[in-house]
């Protein structure tokens, strides 16, 4: 699955256009490498998202095309939240 789509489906970032922009401005990393919006993510990858003043790292537990809002957090586990 594309990085921008995973960020949206998992609701780490609410809109895909915002997720795409975050990737294009080097605020998303996959396993320590800069991610493009089209970068593929898979189960076990570590995704790091840099927000305004903080950063969150998550491990991808599951990939799904469509997930109800209440189940979105089941797609990943938070490793660090600074």
Beta strands, then each sheet from edge to edge (+ up, - down):
strand 1: 28-30
strand 2: 33-34
strand 3: 46-50
strand 4: 55-60
strand 5: 76-81
sheet 1: 2+ 1- 3+ 4- 5+
end
